[in-house]
């Protein structure tokens, strides 16, 4: 039986690239770093999907004392996420017409 | 002052799953609160407000997405239920069109003449007349035949009820705004054609909006005319707009009652569909004549068919809940 090949959409690829480059980021930082190519209304939906796929992991980080409010969720790429990104980047280089 | 995002989080908690709240909504609110606090700390009051507005819209966007996905969570149903749902929608639309054609059939000469004389706007005036009845009848037939032979799951019951409420809202809009305007335009057009009247005709009961009807009823209050047939007619018409709009949801509830737990055969749903449509129509006329004759209050006459069908649906659901599950019948 064949296991399903991991898939990576354009947005997921962009998020993984940013996370690999910065080690860990939270949603708003991802939106800012992507130069608004990622939208704040959908970035967490994509991150939730990526967490389900096992590409990223998250942890809660307390908000700064002076700001208060809810704790922020910070994301890091997993080993699987890094591998999938590497494979897709290679594939995209070899077959640019299939680039995500 | 309430921290930004608190109200939207309460709304989201009713629509989205706990996982979505934890993974999507809360991080979004955390970002919003942090950004807002930073802007306020730097003294950028307007920037803070702008952030609140933009993030509020983003949050609303996610809530709508989550709510829509929860209502239309097709991926979680079985393939058979998906097909049944699609069949329900298609059959409902087809039945609505058929009822419109059936109700407009007596006017075929008029319609033919209008088309021949290039006055196709006649159709626009007449179709809204048929829609308030076509929508509840069409949806009832659609639900009964769409889910024939199946037991409605809780998720699909919610979906069907959501669809019924949406149809009720459309029906309400037609009854309150479209129908009175179409009636008046039709009368003016006909009057103009025969040279009976020039300009705007005085509106009758069927041409008045809810506000106008309510105003008329109030104007008679405390006068000698208060208990007259004219006032009963106005009051009945006012309440009937509301009750007819609710008819879609009420008849959908009846259909759910028929389908509840026991898979129904073709004959059962056929009988239930035809019986419900004719019974509702008969009760409508019974309620109307009793209300206009002064036997019962005008409001009671208007709500009479809905009352009967709500009781009937409750009875069906009660019977269904007391009955053990039956096997799927052979069709």
Interface residues (C-beta under 8 A of the other chain):
Chain A: X26 X27 X28 X39 X40 X41 X42 X44 X45 X47 X48 X51 X58 X63 X64 X66 X67 X68 X69 X70 X71 X72 X73
Chain B: X3 X19 X20 X23 X24 X25 X26 X27 X28 X29 X30 X31 X33 X34 X35 X37 X38 X41 X54 X55 X57 X58 X59 X61 X62 X65
